[in-house]
Amino acid sequence: MVKRFIKRTFDIIVSSCAILVLSPVLLIVSIMVRVKLGSPVIFMQERPGLHAKIFTMYKFRSMTDECDDTGQLMPDHVRLTNFGKFLRKTSLDELPELFNIFKGDMSFVGPRPLLVRYLERYNDEQARRHDVRPGLTGWAQINGRNAITWEEKFRLDVWYVDHWNLWLDLKIFIMTFVKVIRKEGISAEGEATMGEFLGTKEITKEGE
């Protein structure tokens, strides 16, 4: 209980200070997104948070709304411009999540909030990733980010749930800056972004 209180207090203080200090950066990126990608500047999407409670996550828009002849959105690699790639490589697209952290939807450190439709695809062990608040960064992010498989990612997320402490959070927080500077694990091999999670195939014994 005490560590959770300290963690939440840290989130409130640091996120509020970061929003104030980074407000010029937020303004500049907002203008650049508006000029290069159009409106809306902020990408908003529902994501599952603590105990799978749904919240609205904020990010800077990094892709266009380009559609094909049938009106369907084009693949990510087509809609992701060079400017969008820059935002993702530098993690500038994540800055609006500071407001989610301040509000209590997220924490600085925790499993990344994924798509709502994935909820029904998790097995019982994978679903445990929602036993803590989702994070701006996490154990999986400093151990491969989008360059590892979904199963590896969820295994790391659950490991964090079982072992998290304030020193581990500090380590993850520091290592995140190293990963961002090195631009490691931005996407899966052969993908502009992480491929969709379709569920983990259960291995059954012969004859079952």
C-alpha positions in Angstrom: 0.0 0.0 0.0 2.8 2.4 0.9 4.8 1.7 -2.3 1.6 2.3 -4.4 1.0 5.6 -2.6 4.7 6.6 -3.3 4.4 5.5 -6.9 1.2 7.5 -7.5 2.6 10.6 -5.7 5.7 10.4 -7.9 3.5 10.1 -11.0 1.5 13.2 -10.0 4.5 15.4 -9.1 6.7 14.4 -12.1 3.9 14.5 -14.7 2.7 17.9 -13.6 6.3 19.3 -13.7 7.0 17.6 -17.0 3.9 19.2 -18.5 5.0 22.6 -17.4 8.6 22.2 -18.5 7.8 20.6 -21.8 4.9 22.9 -22.7 7.0 24.7 -25.4 7.8 21.3 -26.9 4.2 20.2 -26.8 3.2 23.5 -28.5 5.8 23.1 -31.2 5.0 19.5 -31.9 1.3 20.3 -32.0 1.9 23.0 -34.7 4.1 20.7 -36.7 1.6 17.8 -36.6 -1.2 20.2 -37.7 0.9 21.5 -40.7 2.3 18.1 -41.8 -0.5 15.7 -40.9 -3.6 17.9 -40.5 -6.4 17.6 -37.9 -6.9 16.3 -35.4 -3.5 16.9 -33.8 -4.2 14.6 -30.9 -5.0 10.9 -31.6 -7.5 9.7 -29.0 -8.3 6.0 -28.5 -9.9 3.9 -25.9 -7.5 1.6 -24.1 -7.9 -0.8 -21.1 -6.2 0.4 -17.9 -6.1 -0.9 -14.3 -8.4 -3.9 -13.9 -9.2 -3.5 -17.6 -11.2 -0.3 -17.0 -11.5 1.6 -20.2 -10.0 5.1 -20.5 -9.1 7.5 -23.4 -5.4 7.6 -24.2 -3.9 10.7 -25.8 -1.0 10.7 -28.3 0.2 13.0 -31.0 -1.0 11.9 -34.4 1.7 10.1 -36.4 -0.2 8.8 -39.5 -2.3 10.2 -42.2 -6.0 9.3 -42.9 -5.2 8.1 -46.4 -7.8 5.6 -47.8 -8.0 3.3 -50.8 -10.6 3.4 -53.5 -13.1 1.5 -51.3 -12.8 4.0 -48.4 -10.7 1.6 -46.2 -7.7 3.0 -44.4 -4.4 2.2 -46.2 -1.9 -0.1 -44.4 0.2 1.5 -41.6 3.4 1.6 -43.6 1.7 3.7 -46.3 0.1 6.2 -43.8 3.2 6.5 -41.6 5.1 9.4 -43.1 8.8 10.3 -42.5 7.6 12.9 -40.0 5.5 10.3 -38.2 8.5 7.9 -38.1 10.5 10.7 -36.5 7.8 11.3 -33.8 7.8 7.6 -33.0 11.6 7.1 -33.0 12.0 10.0 -30.6 8.9 9.0 -28.7 7.6 12.6 -29.0 4.2 11.1 -30.0 3.9 9.8 -26.5 4.1 13.2 -24.7 0.3 13.8 -24.4 0.2 10.7 -22.3 1.6 12.9 -19.5 -1.9 14.1 -19.0 -3.1 10.5 -18.7 -0.5 9.9 -16.0 -1.5 13.1 -14.1 -5.2 12.0 -14.3 -4.4 8.6 -12.9 -5.3 6.6 -16.1 -1.7 5.6 -16.4 1.6 5.5 -14.6 5.1 6.3 -15.8 6.0 2.7 -15.5 3.8 -0.3 -16.3 2.7 -2.6 -19.1 1.8 -0.5 -22.2 -2.0 0.0 -22.7 -3.0 -2.0 -25.8 -6.2 -2.2 -27.9 -9.6 -2.9 -26.3 -10.3 -5.7 -28.7 -7.3 -7.6 -27.4 -9.0 -8.1 -24.1 -10.9 -11.2 -25.3 -7.8 -12.6 -26.9 -5.7 -12.8 -23.7 -5.3 -16.1 -21.8 -5.7 -15.9 -18.1 -2.0 -15.4 -17.5 -1.7 -12.7 -20.1 -4.7 -10.8 -18.7 -2.8 -10.3 -15.4 -1.0 -7.5 -17.1 -4.0 -5.4 -16.1 -3.4 -5.9 -12.3 -1.3 -2.7 -12.3 -1.8 0.7 -14.1 -0.5 0.7 -17.7 2.6 2.8 -18.2 4.3 5.3 -20.5 7.2 2.8 -20.5 7.7 -0.7 -19.0 9.8 -3.8 -18.5 8.9 -5.0 -22.0 9.8 -1.7 -23.6 13.4 -1.8 -22.3 13.7 -5.5 -23.2 12.8 -5.4 -26.9 9.8 -3.0 -27.2 8.1 -3.8 -30.6 11.0 -6.0 -31.8 9.9 -9.0 -29.7 6.9 -11.3 -30.1 3.6 -10.7 -28.4 4.1 -13.7 -26.2 7.5 -12.5 -25.0 6.0 -9.0 -24.4 3.2 -10.4 -22.2 5.6 -12.7 -20.3 7.7 -9.6 -19.5 4.6 -7.6 -18.5 3.4 -10.3 -16.1 6.9 -10.6 -14.6 6.8 -6.9 -13.9 3.4 -7.3 -12.2 4.8 -9.9 -9.9 8.1 -8.2 -9.1 7.6 -4.4 -9.4 9.1 -2.2 -6.8 10.3 1.4 -6.7 13.9 0.6 -7.5 12.8 -1.5 -10.5 10.7 1.5 -11.7 13.7 3.8 -11.4 15.8 1.4 -13.4 13.1 1.1 -16.2 12.7 4.9 -16.2 16.5 5.5 -16.7 16.9 2.6 -19.3 14.0 4.1 -21.3 16.0 7.2 -22.1 18.9 5.0 -23.2 16.6 3.0 -25.6 15.0 6.2 -27.0 18.4 7.7 -27.7 19.6 4.5 -29.4 16.2 4.2 -31.2 16.0 0.5 -30.4 12.9 -1.7 -30.9 10.7 0.8 -32.6 9.0 -1.8 -34.8 8.9 -5.5 -35.5 11.0 -6.8 -38.3 9.3 -6.2 -41.6 6.6 -4.0 -40.0 6.1 -0.3 -39.8 4.5 -0.8 -36.4 3.9 -3.8 -34.2 1.7 -6.4 -35.9 -1.8 -7.1 -34.5 -2.1 -9.6 -31.6 -4.5 -12.4 -32.7 -4.3 -14.5 -29.6 -1.8 -17.2 -28.4 -2.4 -20.6 -29.9 -2.8 -23.1 -27.0 -0.5 -26.2 -27.2 -2.4 -29.3 -26.5 -1.1 -32.8 -25.9 -1.4 -35.4 -28.6 -4.7 -37.1 -28.5 -6.6 -34.3 -26.8 
